[in-house]
Amino acid sequence: MNPADQAAALRAEIWRTREELSETLEALAAKANVKARLGRTLAQPAVRWRIAACGGVVLLVAAGLVVLRRWRR
């Protein structure tokens, strides 16, 4: 391989490495963006259903405690 070909191959390898590094940094930035990840998670119907169900359970427990306290008086 002549020096010109070696230089071209090296430049191509450097370019690929920069592209891979760029993709890695974008992936890390996406993982570090907790607010956006949480928004995507909460947008899923199954997650919203679970949150609503937990809220309903908490409400029922609170109402049960109020009834129990008044019943004991």
Secondary structure, DSSP 4 states (H G I P E B T S, - for coil): --HHHHHHHHHHHHHHHHHHHHHHHHHHHHHH-HHHHHHHHHTSHHHHHHHHHHHHHHHHHHHHHHHHHHHH-
